[in-house]
Amino acid sequence: MVRTLHQGLRAGAVLIALVALLFGIAPAHAAPARAPDVILTGTLTGAAHETYTELPFKLPAGVERVTVEFAYTGREQRSVIDLGLRDPERFRGWSGGNKSSFTLAESDATPSYLAGPLKPGVWKLVLGAPNIRKDSRPAYTAKIWFDRKGAPFAGFGDQPLATGERWWRGDLHMHTGHSDGSCLSRKGAKVPCPTYKTLEAASARGLDFVSVTDHNATSQFGALRELAPYFDDLLIIPGREITTFHGHANLFGPTAFVDFQLGSAHAPRLADILKEVEASGGMIAINHPGLPSGEFCMGCGWTAPDTDYAGIAAIEAINGGQVEGPLSGIGFWEARLNEGLRITAIGGSDNHDATLDPAKAPAIGMPTTVVRAGELSQAAILKAIGQGHVFLDVAGTRDRILEVRASADGTTAQMGDELPAAAGTKVRVEVRVVGVAGGSISLAGDGAKLATLADPKLTAADQTLVFEFAADGARRWLRVDVRSLQGKLVLLGNPIYLRP
C-alpha cells in the first residue's frame, strides 16, 4: 500500500512537471534584476532516485529577505526534482515541484514557506528526487539573493500589473482581522474579517491598487502574499498604520517591523520612528489629523511634538466620510502648505468592515486616491504620490477625472509640480474635468487671489476650462477643486507650486 501511494504521488509530481513544461507555469516569485549572491550548480544521477540531497550555503548577518530561483534539466526524461529549505535550526518549507522560485523574510513568505527570523549561518536547500531514471543526469542551478536592511522592496508582485501613462485608482487605508477589522460570519456573528474580503471588495469597486494598513501589525503581509497571485489585476502595496498615543500614520512599502511605541525607550521621539522609516525605504503619511484625540478616538488627531514635516510625504486630507468641516484633514494639510511645505494630499476609506454598503462611506474606495503614473507597480505609484500627481475622488467613482496643467514661458507643470514664474509672467492653466456635468471648479491656496474665473461652470461630461493670470514673483500654491451643483466637494486636487 505504501509503495502504491508513493507511485501515485510520484506520477502526480511528474504530471505537474509535464504540465509546467508544456504550458509554461510562471514562477511564484520573480528574481531580483541584480546578480545573485550565491549560485549552486550540480548534477544528479540515477543514484539520487527517491533520495534527498542537501545543498549548504552560508547566510550572512543582516539579511532581511532571501529569494531562491531553481531550475533543472531532464524533464524530457521524466526527471523530477522537488524543493525545500532548512535554516540552521528548523525546516522552513517544502514546495515540492509546484514552485520554481520563492522568497521568505521575517514578516512574510511565499506560500509553502515559513516567515520568521533569518538567522545567519549555514542554510540548506533540500532537493528531493521522486523520479530520476538510471541513465539520466539532470543538471540543476539554484540562484540565491540576499536583501539587506534598507534594500528596496518591490512588493508582492513580480512585474508591473499594467503599463502605460494613465490615472490609477486606489484606497490607501483599510483594516482587516489582523487588527480591528470585523464583519459578520456566515452564521451572523461578528468576527475578525478575513483579508480576502477586503481585496474582494476592492476588486468589485474597480480599484487598481490598495494598501491594507492594519494597526502596528505585519502579520497581514503573509496573507497578502498568498492572495496576490489570485488578485492579479489588483496591485497590493504593503502597509501598516503606525498607531501612537500622539497620532496615527500609514507606512507604505516595506514589510520589516518599524517600532510604533512613541515616547517609550524603543522610540523616544518621532524623529526615531522617521529615521527607521527612512532606513526601511518606506513612505509615511499622517492619517486623519483633524480628528480629536481622547476617549472618543485615542491618539487619532496629530499631536506628535517636534514633527519634522520634511520626513512626511503625504497627509490624509480626506478620511472616509470626513470630507469638509472640523473633522476633515484638509485644513491641517493646507496649514502645512502655507508654511511652505510640499506635502501630497491623499485619502483613505479607513474601512473596518469590507462588507459595508459600497454606496456609503467608509466603504472601501470612498474616497479613492487617483494617481497619475506610467505603470501599475508599487515603485511607480509611490513615486507619483511623492510627486503629488494625485487627486481625490470623494465618492469613489470609476470614471471621474481631474487634470490640471499650468504653463509659463514654455514650461508646463501638472499637479504636484513646481512652475517657475517670475513677477509679471503670464500663467495659463488648463483644467479638464470628466464626470461632473452640472458642477463647477473652484480655486484654493494663496495663489488663488491672482486668478479670476470668468465662468467656472461645467456643462459637459468631459470639459476643459482655461484661465490665465499674472504671477507676482512670490512663492505660491494654487489648487483646483471640483464641486457639485449643490456646492459639495467631489474632487480634491493637489497644488501646482509657483516659484519665482
Phi, psi and omega in degrees: 000317179299317180297318180297318179298316181297320178296322178295316178297319181295318178297322178296319179295320178297318179299317178300316180298318180294318178299317179297320181293316185285323189248001173066053178300131184286151176294158183286338184206128180285143180285152176301157183288335183283170180294145180293154177279331180222138172233124179246126179230160179173184181223136173259152178242180178302336179294341181276357181305126180057040173227174178242140178237130180254130180249104183283146171211155185262125176264118181284167177290153176087006179276132180253344180209138176242131177237132182238134173236127187233136178217153177208161180258179173093009181295331179293343175257018177068022175289137178227125177236119178270168190224139175207181185210138172238141169262184183298344186239334188206170176279129186255355176153160181217114178256358179057230180256013186268354180219137176262352176207157178201165177223152173210146180215181179294328187267334187201163178204155173300136176309140190101341183238157186259127170290157179155176181304142177258088184287129178294151181141200182270118174257164182222125169279128185255123178252124173252140184241087178296332181206119169218122180292158186303323184261010180270152177220069180294132177263141181237155173221125175245121176253132186231131178245142175246122173258123182265172184305132179088354178293140179302137179251120187285347180104197186270350181264156180278317184223167172306138181286337177199156180233163181113134180295123179191178175272128178248139188248135183205172176236127187251016182205103182211155182232149180232190178293354175284350167223249186249022174283134182217158176203177181276137177285178180297335177267358177096010177272147177283122186223163171302128188281128182297145179303326180304321184295325179294314180292324178298316180293321178296319178295317179296331179286343182086021181286153177264330181214155177215160167226118176275120191237066179292150187295116173054022186250152170235357183295335181294340184294326177296316178295319181293321178296322179293322185276338186303318179298330179285314178272064188278005172249012182231114178287124181252111181264123178302138179205161170204152178266111175286107189253111182242175177285352185238018178142160179244146178212139177271137175249122182249141171116288185278164175248349180295149181296136172235127187292136184253357190279067181299130181095353178263179177295337181284328180211076186301321184233160175300326180302329179292320178292315181296326177295320178292323176298315180297319180294332181275354182077024185264172175240135184241142181225131177287134182260146172027059184292344181276352180286153177285158174248136182152202183297330179294321183205093190293115177072015187285319178286157183271109181233013183299123182289151174056043178291124175268100186289351174295339178265003181256120183275329188209161176230134178283092183289326179234123179242112180056235181271003180274083187272300176230163182111186187294338182265355179288155176268359185297316181299318178298316179296314181297326177297323177291322177297321179292340176278358179095007181274153173248099180232135185280137171275128173233177177222167177200145181290331188057038184291136177240003178211105186293347183263010179298157175306119184294350180268357184233132174294144007264057174297154179304131181090005177240103000279169173256133172269120186251122191239133177267115182211161183279348178199164178263084177219159181301313182299317183291318181294314181293322177298316181294324175297315178300330179277349180083016179278067193214142162225164182247131176258105188300317184276352179068045179282173178265349192225352181291139183224142172230114177239129181232125177227130178243143180225147178204127178052040176084358178256137181241143179225146172251180180308133180095345184268163171266143178235112176296128182206099178289167181303133180088351180291134177281128179249128179249129183240126175250129181238120175252129180233132177240132171089014181229044176301135183096347178269200180203160175263154176221157182248148178219162179103167182287351174274350183293333182289347179277341188245151175232130179266114180294316180212099184278000188285147177251116184251351183235160180292334178223107189221144176242126176250147182231137171216160183228156175200167179258128177292151181253007177084003178260161174284120185226162168231139184229126182238143175249127175243167176234134180238154180284175177302329180276359178090005180278145179291125178243329176226125179253122180269168169258155188286160158257135187257119178273129180231133181292000000 
